[in-house]
């Protein structure tokens, strides 16, 4: 298991090291970090099919991908975005990360509570 964690950290380090927490408060399904114009969603729950995020004031999500480059579908609502998640690796149960590219800096956004 330790080897798997090392591989995961190597593949996903840009979402961990040198980032700030937030802007979304963590819960049992996900946690977020951010750097520059990117928010990283660490998907923690294998049973999560989608994540609903409140809109960020004065920001739009312009692109959503996994860190391996696969596109992730977004549905924009009036007050929220729904992130439709790819299939979780149920064999290893190792979380994966979604990258959300914004049209502005994520680091100056206040923490968003559910």
C-alpha positions in Angstrom: 0.0 0.0 0.0 2.9 2.4 0.8 4.2 1.9 -2.8 0.8 2.8 -4.2 0.7 6.0 -2.1 4.2 6.9 -3.4 3.1 6.4 -7.0 -0.1 8.4 -6.4 1.9 11.3 -4.9 4.3 11.2 -7.8 1.4 11.5 -10.3 -0.6 14.0 -8.3 2.0 16.2 -6.6 1.0 19.4 -8.3 -2.4 19.2 -6.5 -0.7 18.8 -3.1 2.7 20.5 -2.8 2.8 24.3 -2.9 -1.0 24.7 -2.8 -3.5 26.4 -0.5 -6.5 24.7 1.1 -9.9 25.5 -0.3 -11.7 27.3 -1.6 -14.4 24.7 -0.8 -14.7 23.2 2.7 -13.8 19.5 2.7 -16.4 16.9 3.4 -16.7 13.1 3.2 -16.7 13.0 -0.6 -14.0 15.5 -1.5 -11.4 18.0 -0.4 -10.0 20.9 -2.5 -6.7 22.7 -2.9 -5.8 25.6 -5.2 -2.9 27.3 -6.9 -3.1 30.2 -9.4 -6.1 29.8 -11.6 -6.7 26.1 -10.7 -8.7 24.3 -8.1 -7.9 20.6 -7.5 -10.7 18.3 -6.2 -9.4 15.3 -4.4 -12.2 12.7 -4.8 -12.3 10.6 -1.6 -15.5 8.6 -1.8 -15.7 5.7 -4.4 -19.5 6.0 -4.4 -19.5 9.6 -5.5 -21.0 9.9 -9.0 -21.0 13.7 -9.1 -20.0 16.7 -7.0 -22.1 19.9 -6.8 -20.0 23.0 -6.1 -21.4 26.5 -5.4 -20.4 29.1 -8.0 -17.4 31.2 -7.2 -18.2 34.9 -7.2 -16.6 36.6 -10.3 -15.1 33.4 -11.6 -16.1 30.8 -14.1 -14.8 27.2 -14.6 -13.4 27.1 -18.1 -12.1 23.6 -18.2 -12.3 20.4 -16.1 -9.9 17.4 -16.5 -8.4 14.6 -14.5 -4.7 15.1 -13.8 -4.1 12.4 -16.4 -5.7 14.7 -19.0 -9.1 13.1 -19.5 -11.9 15.6 -19.9 -14.5 15.8 -17.1 -18.1 16.9 -17.9 -19.5 20.0 -16.1 -23.1 21.1 -15.9 -23.5 24.8 -15.0 -26.6 25.7 -13.1 -27.9 29.1 -11.8 -26.0 28.9 -8.5 -23.9 25.7 -8.9 -21.7 23.6 -11.1 -22.2 19.8 -11.2 -19.0 17.9 -11.8 -19.8 14.5 -13.4 -17.1 12.2 -12.1 -15.3 9.5 -14.1 -15.4 6.0 -12.7 -13.5 5.6 -9.5 -10.8 2.8 -9.3 -12.7 0.5 -7.0 -9.9 -2.1 -7.1 -7.3 0.1 -5.4 -9.6 2.6 -3.7 -7.0 5.3 -4.3 -8.5 8.7 -4.7 -8.0 10.7 -7.9 -8.0 14.4 -8.6 -10.0 16.6 -10.9 -8.4 19.9 -12.1 -10.8 22.9 -12.5 -9.3 25.7 -14.5 -10.8 29.1 -13.7 -10.9 32.4 -15.7 -9.1 34.1 -12.8 -7.0 33.6 -9.7 -8.4 31.0 -7.2 -6.0 32.0 -4.4 -7.9 35.2 -3.4 -11.3 33.5 -3.2 -12.8 33.3 0.3 -13.6 29.8 1.7 -17.0 28.6 0.4 -19.1 26.8 2.9 -21.7 24.2 1.9 
